[in-house]
Structures are given as structure tokens and as C-alpha cells.
């Protein structure tokens, strides 16, 4: 089955029957350009299913989309945000490090404390925490946000 992109996003709508959503996810997996699944503005109710498609991809496939995925964490009420957050937490820390530092700088400029809090979840992965060693300033900032929201870090 081949469908146009608008029909695909309509099928990915979380209000549609689950069978239709599953069919749409199967179709979406065939699309190589992941940018179209990064929070398509016209189809907010498809975001959770878009996140499912994104989260199935390898670190290498997601490498070009790290910042867009981090932006998804600006609001955990957004459909699919928790899925994206959990996928980022499992990503190779070396691939994620520069994009995260850039996003933290953006969040600090914007005074977006929620975004900083939600990005701090990445510290749950000790390898990511350790990878921040060279970036002591950002490690300290992220740890402070982590512990004020998620709880104490044991390392």
C-alpha cells in the first residue's frame, strides 16, 4: 500500500482505530527522511505515532535529528515526548553530547526551566553523565535540574 503523506499523517492520528494506526506505522517505517516525523505542525495528533517510528531507528539513523528530538522535550505534555525522552536516554552519549550542550545553551538563553528539567533526564544514563566530564559547567547545571525534579543521582 502506498499513500500520500497527508493521508499517512491522518492515519497516524491517535484517534483513529488502532488497526489503521498500525498500518500507518508500517507504511511510515518505509520512509527514509525522518524530518517529516519531527512534530509535523499540521498533524499534532500524529506525534505519538511519529515518535514510535523515530524511536525504532538506530543511533546512526537518528544522528542528524538529535537537536530536533531534544526540542521535543520542551513540553512533556506533547504527544510522544516520553517516547522520545526514553530513546534519547538510550542513545550513544558521544553522539548526543554536542547537540545536548547546544540545546542547554538555548534553554538557558530562553530561560526555559522546563526544557532544562526534561533534558536533565538524560543524566539517568551514567555513560551520558560521564561523557559530560569535559563540560563541567553543563554537567553541574543538568545535575541541579535533574535532582530538583527527578530525584537524587547516586553517582
C-alpha positions, -999 to +999 in steps of 0.1 A: +000+000+000+013+034-009-004+066+004+004+103+001+019+120+031-012+138+042-032+106+042-004+089+061-005+115+088-043+113+090-039+075+095-013+081+122-038+102+142-041+086+176-079+090+175-081+066+145-087+029+150-056+011+163-055-012+132-053+019+109-026+034+131-006+002+130-010+001+092+002+037+090+032+029+112+042+001+089+040+025+059+059+052+078+088+028+085+095+027+048+102+065+047+138+073+050+135+111+056+128+112+093+125+150+093+088+148+083+081+129+115+097+156+138+065+171+152+046+179+119+027+211+129-004+203+109-008+169+125-002+172+162-024+142+169+000+120+149+030+130+170+029+099+193+029+075+164+056+096+147+076+092+179+071+054+177+086+054+142+115+076+152+123+056+183+127+023+163+157+038+144+193+032+151+216+059+167+232+063+133+199+069+116+189+094+142+223+112+143+211+141+120+180+146+141+193+149+177+185+185+182+150+182+168+145+153+192+158+173+221+134+201+212+105+176+216+114+177+253+103+213+257+070+201+269+063+165+282+026+170+275+033+169+238+023+136+223+053+112+220+075+133+243+081+105+268+090+080+240+115+105+226+129+112+260+134+075+267+150+069+233+174+098+238+184+085+272+195+052+255+214+069+227+252+067+224+263+096+247+291+106+224+266+111+195+243+132+217+268+153+237+272+183+214+235+186+205+226+185+241+251+212+251+238+233+223+202+227+235+211+235+271+226+268+259+194+276+240+173+267+270+194+289+293+191+318+268+153+313+267+151+308+305+132+277+297+135+258+330+110+231+320+131+222+289+163+221+311+145+199+336+133+174+309+166+173+292+183+165+325+166+131+323+195+122+300+217+120+331+198+088+341+223+072+317+255+072+336+275+069+304+260+102+293+267+117+328+304+106+324+306+119+289+298+154+303+331+153+323+347+178+299+318+201+302+317+207+339+295+238+338+267+220+318+271+188+339+265+209+371+235+227+356+219+195+343+226+177+376+209+205+395+178+203+373+178+165+375+179+164+413+153+191+417+128+172+396+137+135+391+154+128+424+189+122+437+216+108+414+237+081+430+269+090+411 
